[in-house]
Amino acid sequence: MREVASTVRVNADVETVYRAAQDLEGLAAYIGDVESIAVTEREESPGGLATVSVWVGLLPEFRRKLHWTERDVWDDAARLCRFELIQGDWDEYEGEWRFEPDGEATVVSLVVRYRYDVPLIGPLIQKLVLKKVQDSTDGIQAGLKRRAEEARPA
């Protein structure tokens, strides 16, 4: 599996950022290469939220959309979300999102591990896929930053 990572400092407290990230449907509008995110299952527990969500990502370079369903498990005490593929176009897809207070701000780290095999594509195309996944990961982080900073208390 390949891995990409992205870290961003958000000018909002950790609770505001963590809650903004949990609202996946609301976050979708802030992410450029995501057409939609629909939460189909939501389960509250004492430790945190668990959701199942259906994602539609845009791959204009390949003139296609990428569809997948993932399970997200939120650990409120650790301020962490682990996610994994249930089904979809990815061959493998998993990762974690960490939220750490940094004074009055929050440092958010996102790691994505994936495998995306397309028949008959070579190493050059795999490099383009890697770049696209990195750009997408950075885009999710940038979208979360904008959303959380807009939502922070005045």
PyRosetta script that sets phi, psi and omega in degrees:
from pyrosetta import init, pose_from_sequence

init()
pose = pose_from_sequence("MREVASTVRVNADVETVYRAAQDLEGLAAYIGDVESIAVTEREESPGGLATVSVWVGLLPEFRRKLHWTERDVWDDAARLCRFELIQGDWDEYEGEWRFEPDGEATVVSLVVRYRYDVPLIGPLIQKLVLKKVQDSTDGIQAGLKRRAEEARPA")
pose.set_psi(1, 144.7)
pose.set_omega(1, 174.1)
pose.set_phi(2, -90.5)
pose.set_psi(2, 159.7)
pose.set_omega(2, -179.0)
pose.set_phi(3, -136.6)
pose.set_psi(3, 138.5)
pose.set_omega(3, 172.2)
pose.set_phi(4, -127.6)
pose.set_psi(4, 156.1)
pose.set_omega(4, -179.7)
pose.set_phi(5, -142.7)
pose.set_psi(5, 152.7)
pose.set_omega(5, 178.9)
pose.set_phi(6, -149.2)
pose.set_psi(6, 137.8)
pose.set_omega(6, 177.6)
pose.set_phi(7, -128.8)
pose.set_psi(7, 138.6)
pose.set_omega(7, 179.7)
pose.set_phi(8, -140.6)
pose.set_psi(8, 146.5)
pose.set_omega(8, 174.6)
pose.set_phi(9, -102.3)
pose.set_psi(9, 123.3)
pose.set_omega(9, -176.7)
pose.set_phi(10, -108.1)
pose.set_psi(10, 131.0)
pose.set_omega(10, -180.0)
pose.set_phi(11, -83.6)
pose.set_psi(11, 65.2)
pose.set_omega(11, 177.5)
pose.set_phi(12, -158.9)
pose.set_psi(12, 156.0)
pose.set_omega(12, -179.1)
pose.set_phi(13, -68.3)
pose.set_psi(13, 159.8)
pose.set_omega(13, -173.7)
pose.set_phi(14, -61.1)
pose.set_psi(14, -36.5)
pose.set_omega(14, -179.7)
pose.set_phi(15, -64.4)
pose.set_psi(15, -43.6)
pose.set_omega(15, 179.2)
pose.set_phi(16, -62.4)
pose.set_psi(16, -44.3)
pose.set_omega(16, -178.6)
pose.set_phi(17, -67.7)
pose.set_psi(17, -43.9)
pose.set_omega(17, -179.4)
pose.set_phi(18, -61.5)
pose.set_psi(18, -44.8)
pose.set_omega(18, 179.4)
pose.set_phi(19, -68.0)
pose.set_psi(19, -36.9)
pose.set_omega(19, 177.0)
pose.set_phi(20, -63.2)
pose.set_psi(20, -38.1)
pose.set_omega(20, 179.3)
pose.set_phi(21, -68.6)
pose.set_psi(21, -35.7)
pose.set_omega(21, -179.9)
pose.set_phi(22, -68.3)
pose.set_psi(22, -23.9)
pose.set_omega(22, 178.3)
pose.set_phi(23, -85.6)
pose.set_psi(23, 72.7)
pose.set_omega(23, -174.7)
pose.set_phi(24, -59.8)
pose.set_psi(24, -40.7)
pose.set_omega(24, -178.7)
pose.set_phi(25, -64.1)
pose.set_psi(25, -39.9)
pose.set_omega(25, 177.2)
pose.set_phi(26, -70.5)
pose.set_psi(26, -32.0)
pose.set_omega(26, -179.6)
pose.set_phi(27, -70.6)
pose.set_psi(27, -29.0)
pose.set_omega(27, -175.5)
pose.set_phi(28, -52.9)
pose.set_psi(28, -38.2)
pose.set_omega(28, -178.4)
pose.set_phi(29, -65.7)
pose.set_psi(29, -17.3)
pose.set_omega(29, -178.2)
pose.set_phi(30, -96.1)
pose.set_psi(30, -1.9)
pose.set_omega(30, -176.2)
pose.set_phi(31, -111.0)
pose.set_psi(31, 117.3)
pose.set_omega(31, -172.5)
pose.set_phi(32, -62.2)
pose.set_psi(32, -37.9)
pose.set_omega(32, -175.1)
pose.set_phi(33, -103.4)
pose.set_psi(33, 23.0)
pose.set_omega(33, 174.4)
pose.set_phi(34, -115.8)
pose.set_psi(34, 121.4)
pose.set_omega(34, 177.8)
pose.set_phi(35, -76.7)
pose.set_psi(35, -40.7)
pose.set_omega(35, -179.7)
pose.set_phi(36, -163.3)
pose.set_psi(36, 156.6)
pose.set_omega(36, 171.0)
pose.set_phi(37, -137.1)
pose.set_psi(37, 125.8)
pose.set_omega(37, 178.6)
pose.set_phi(38, -124.2)
pose.set_psi(38, 121.1)
pose.set_omega(38, 176.5)
pose.set_phi(39, -82.1)
pose.set_psi(39, 120.9)
pose.set_omega(39, -176.7)
pose.set_phi(40, -103.3)
pose.set_psi(40, -19.1)
pose.set_omega(40, 176.7)
pose.set_phi(41, -142.7)
pose.set_psi(41, 142.3)
pose.set_omega(41, 178.7)
pose.set_phi(42, -143.0)
pose.set_psi(42, 125.5)
pose.set_omega(42, -179.7)
pose.set_phi(43, -131.6)
pose.set_psi(43, 119.6)
pose.set_omega(43, 176.6)
pose.set_phi(44, -87.6)
pose.set_psi(44, 141.8)
pose.set_omega(44, 174.0)
pose.set_phi(45, -142.1)
pose.set_psi(45, 167.5)
pose.set_omega(45, 179.7)
pose.set_phi(46, -58.8)
pose.set_psi(46, -29.9)
pose.set_omega(46, -178.9)
pose.set_phi(47, -84.6)
pose.set_psi(47, -19.2)
pose.set_omega(47, -178.4)
pose.set_phi(48, 152.2)
pose.set_psi(48, -172.2)
pose.set_omega(48, -175.3)
pose.set_phi(49, -94.0)
pose.set_psi(49, 145.2)
pose.set_omega(49, 169.7)
pose.set_phi(50, -126.4)
pose.set_psi(50, 132.4)
pose.set_omega(50, -179.5)
pose.set_phi(51, -132.6)
pose.set_psi(51, 157.4)
pose.set_omega(51, 167.7)
pose.set_phi(52, -118.8)
pose.set_psi(52, 129.2)
pose.set_omega(52, -177.3)
pose.set_phi(53, -134.0)
pose.set_psi(53, 147.5)
pose.set_omega(53, 178.4)
pose.set_phi(54, -106.1)
pose.set_psi(54, 123.8)
pose.set_omega(54, -176.6)
pose.set_phi(55, -111.4)
pose.set_psi(55, 143.8)
pose.set_omega(55, 169.5)
pose.set_phi(56, -126.0)
pose.set_psi(56, 111.8)
pose.set_omega(56, 179.1)
pose.set_phi(57, -102.6)
pose.set_psi(57, 153.7)
pose.set_omega(57, -178.5)
pose.set_phi(58, -103.4)
pose.set_psi(58, 132.1)
pose.set_omega(58, 176.2)
pose.set_phi(59, -125.1)
pose.set_psi(59, 73.7)
pose.set_omega(59, -176.4)
pose.set_phi(60, -61.7)
pose.set_psi(60, -29.0)
pose.set_omega(60, 178.9)
pose.set_phi(61, -62.6)
pose.set_psi(61, -27.9)
pose.set_omega(61, -180.0)
pose.set_phi(62, -107.4)
pose.set_psi(62, 5.0)
pose.set_omega(62, -178.4)
pose.set_phi(63, 52.5)
pose.set_psi(63, 48.6)
pose.set_omega(63, 179.0)
pose.set_phi(64, -154.2)
pose.set_psi(64, 170.1)
pose.set_omega(64, 174.7)
pose.set_phi(65, -112.6)
pose.set_psi(65, 150.3)
pose.set_omega(65, 178.6)
pose.set_phi(66, -111.3)
pose.set_psi(66, 125.5)
pose.set_omega(66, -178.6)
pose.set_phi(67, -113.8)
pose.set_psi(67, 136.7)
pose.set_omega(67, 173.7)
pose.set_phi(68, -159.0)
pose.set_psi(68, 158.2)
pose.set_omega(68, 175.6)
pose.set_phi(69, -118.6)
pose.set_psi(69, 131.5)
pose.set_omega(69, -179.1)
pose.set_phi(70, -129.5)
pose.set_psi(70, 157.0)
pose.set_omega(70, 174.3)
pose.set_phi(71, -109.2)
pose.set_psi(71, 128.9)
pose.set_omega(71, 178.6)
pose.set_phi(72, -114.1)
pose.set_psi(72, 128.9)
pose.set_omega(72, 177.0)
pose.set_phi(73, -117.9)
pose.set_psi(73, 116.2)
pose.set_omega(73, -175.7)
pose.set_phi(74, -97.6)
pose.set_psi(74, 127.8)
pose.set_omega(74, 177.9)
pose.set_phi(75, -108.0)
pose.set_psi(75, 100.9)
pose.set_omega(75, -174.5)
pose.set_phi(76, -63.4)
pose.set_psi(76, -37.7)
pose.set_omega(76, -178.3)
pose.set_phi(77, -66.5)
pose.set_psi(77, -41.3)
pose.set_omega(77, -178.4)
pose.set_phi(78, -88.1)
pose.set_psi(78, -9.4)
pose.set_omega(78, -174.4)
pose.set_phi(79, 52.0)
pose.set_psi(79, 63.1)
pose.set_omega(79, -173.7)
pose.set_phi(80, -145.0)
pose.set_psi(80, 144.1)
pose.set_omega(80, 172.7)
pose.set_phi(81, -127.7)
pose.set_psi(81, 126.5)
pose.set_omega(81, 172.9)
pose.set_phi(82, -107.3)
pose.set_psi(82, 136.6)
pose.set_omega(82, -179.4)
pose.set_phi(83, -132.2)
pose.set_psi(83, 154.0)
pose.set_omega(83, 179.9)
pose.set_phi(84, -152.1)
pose.set_psi(84, 152.8)
pose.set_omega(84, 179.0)
pose.set_phi(85, -69.9)
pose.set_psi(85, 134.5)
pose.set_omega(85, 169.7)
pose.set_phi(86, -97.9)
pose.set_psi(86, -49.1)
pose.set_omega(86, 177.4)
pose.set_phi(87, -161.4)
pose.set_psi(87, 162.8)
pose.set_omega(87, 175.7)
pose.set_phi(88, 141.0)
pose.set_psi(88, -163.8)
pose.set_omega(88, -174.1)
pose.set_phi(89, -74.7)
pose.set_psi(89, -23.3)
pose.set_omega(89, 176.3)
pose.set_phi(90, -69.3)
pose.set_psi(90, 147.2)
pose.set_omega(90, 171.4)
pose.set_phi(91, -80.5)
pose.set_psi(91, -38.4)
pose.set_omega(91, 173.5)
pose.set_phi(92, -147.1)
pose.set_psi(92, 145.5)
pose.set_omega(92, -179.2)
pose.set_phi(93, -161.8)
pose.set_psi(93, 124.0)
pose.set_omega(93, 179.4)
pose.set_phi(94, -162.6)
pose.set_psi(94, 169.0)
pose.set_omega(94, 175.7)
pose.set_phi(95, 167.9)
pose.set_psi(95, -165.6)
pose.set_omega(95, 179.0)
pose.set_phi(96, -152.0)
pose.set_psi(96, 152.2)
pose.set_omega(96, 179.4)
pose.set_phi(97, -121.0)
pose.set_psi(97, 125.4)
pose.set_omega(97, 180.0)
pose.set_phi(98, -117.4)
pose.set_psi(98, 141.8)
pose.set_omega(98, -178.0)
pose.set_phi(99, -126.7)
pose.set_psi(99, 114.8)
pose.set_omega(99, -176.3)
pose.set_phi(100, -125.2)
pose.set_psi(100, 130.4)
pose.set_omega(100, 178.2)
pose.set_phi(101, -65.1)
pose.set_psi(101, 143.8)
pose.set_omega(101, 177.8)
pose.set_phi(102, -139.9)
pose.set_psi(102, 81.3)
pose.set_omega(102, -172.2)
pose.set_phi(103, 66.9)
pose.set_psi(103, -125.6)
pose.set_omega(103, 177.3)
pose.set_phi(104, -90.0)
pose.set_psi(104, 1.6)
pose.set_omega(104, 179.8)
pose.set_phi(105, -108.2)
pose.set_psi(105, -176.2)
pose.set_omega(105, 179.5)
pose.set_phi(106, -138.0)
pose.set_psi(106, 135.7)
pose.set_omega(106, 173.1)
pose.set_phi(107, -100.4)
pose.set_psi(107, 123.6)
pose.set_omega(107, -178.0)
pose.set_phi(108, -113.7)
pose.set_psi(108, 125.4)
pose.set_omega(108, 178.1)
pose.set_phi(109, -115.7)
pose.set_psi(109, 132.5)
pose.set_omega(109, 179.1)
pose.set_phi(110, -126.5)
pose.set_psi(110, 125.3)
pose.set_omega(110, 177.0)
pose.set_phi(111, -119.9)
pose.set_psi(111, 129.6)
pose.set_omega(111, 178.5)
pose.set_phi(112, -123.6)
pose.set_psi(112, 127.6)
pose.set_omega(112, 173.9)
pose.set_phi(113, -113.8)
pose.set_psi(113, 134.5)
pose.set_omega(113, -174.5)
pose.set_phi(114, -151.1)
pose.set_psi(114, 162.1)
pose.set_omega(114, 167.4)
pose.set_phi(115, -140.2)
pose.set_psi(115, 126.7)
pose.set_omega(115, -178.8)
pose.set_phi(116, -135.0)
pose.set_psi(116, 98.7)
pose.set_omega(116, -178.1)
pose.set_phi(117, -98.8)
pose.set_psi(117, 123.8)
pose.set_omega(117, 174.6)
pose.set_phi(118, -116.6)
pose.set_psi(118, 124.2)
pose.set_omega(118, -178.7)
pose.set_phi(119, -53.3)
pose.set_psi(119, 140.4)
pose.set_omega(119, 173.9)
pose.set_phi(120, 69.8)
pose.set_psi(120, 16.5)
pose.set_omega(120, 174.9)
pose.set_phi(121, -103.4)
pose.set_psi(121, 143.6)
pose.set_omega(121, -176.0)
pose.set_phi(122, -98.8)
pose.set_psi(122, -172.8)
pose.set_omega(122, -177.6)
pose.set_phi(123, -60.3)
pose.set_psi(123, -32.8)
pose.set_omega(123, 179.5)
pose.set_phi(124, -63.9)
pose.set_psi(124, -43.2)
pose.set_omega(124, 178.8)
pose.set_phi(125, -68.2)
pose.set_psi(125, -37.4)
pose.set_omega(125, 177.1)
pose.set_phi(126, -61.2)
pose.set_psi(126, -34.5)
pose.set_omega(126, 175.6)
pose.set_phi(127, -65.9)
pose.set_psi(127, -38.0)
pose.set_omega(127, 176.9)
pose.set_phi(128, -66.2)
pose.set_psi(128, -39.9)
pose.set_omega(128, 177.2)
pose.set_phi(129, -62.9)
pose.set_psi(129, -44.3)
pose.set_omega(129, 178.3)
pose.set_phi(130, -58.5)
pose.set_psi(130, -45.2)
pose.set_omega(130, 178.8)
pose.set_phi(131, -63.2)
pose.set_psi(131, -40.8)
pose.set_omega(131, 179.9)
pose.set_phi(132, -65.0)
pose.set_psi(132, -41.3)
pose.set_omega(132, 178.2)
pose.set_phi(133, -66.3)
pose.set_psi(133, -40.2)
pose.set_omega(133, 176.9)
pose.set_phi(134, -63.4)
pose.set_psi(134, -45.8)
pose.set_omega(134, 178.2)
pose.set_phi(135, -60.3)
pose.set_psi(135, -40.1)
pose.set_omega(135, 179.7)
pose.set_phi(136, -66.1)
pose.set_psi(136, -43.0)
pose.set_omega(136, 178.2)
pose.set_phi(137, -61.8)
pose.set_psi(137, -45.0)
pose.set_omega(137, 176.3)
pose.set_phi(138, -62.8)
pose.set_psi(138, -36.6)
pose.set_omega(138, 179.5)
pose.set_phi(139, -67.4)
pose.set_psi(139, -38.1)
pose.set_omega(139, 176.2)
pose.set_phi(140, -63.0)
pose.set_psi(140, -44.0)
pose.set_omega(140, 179.6)
pose.set_phi(141, -63.3)
pose.set_psi(141, -44.5)
pose.set_omega(141, 179.1)
pose.set_phi(142, -63.9)
pose.set_psi(142, -39.8)
pose.set_omega(142, 177.9)
pose.set_phi(143, -64.4)
pose.set_psi(143, -42.7)
pose.set_omega(143, 177.3)
pose.set_phi(144, -62.7)
pose.set_psi(144, -42.1)
pose.set_omega(144, 178.9)
pose.set_phi(145, -58.4)
pose.set_psi(145, -49.3)
pose.set_omega(145, 179.8)
pose.set_phi(146, -61.0)
pose.set_psi(146, -46.6)
pose.set_omega(146, -177.2)
pose.set_phi(147, -63.9)
pose.set_psi(147, -46.5)
pose.set_omega(147, -177.7)
pose.set_phi(148, -67.8)
pose.set_psi(148, -38.6)
pose.set_omega(148, 179.8)
pose.set_phi(149, -68.2)
pose.set_psi(149, -32.2)
pose.set_omega(149, 174.9)
pose.set_phi(150, -70.2)
pose.set_psi(150, -30.8)
pose.set_omega(150, -175.0)
pose.set_phi(151, -88.9)
pose.set_psi(151, -12.3)
pose.set_omega(151, -174.6)
pose.set_phi(152, -62.7)
pose.set_psi(152, 146.9)
pose.set_omega(152, 179.5)
pose.set_phi(153, -62.2)
pose.set_psi(153, 144.2)
pose.set_omega(153, -178.0)
pose.set_phi(154, -76.3)
pose.dump_pdb("model.pdb")
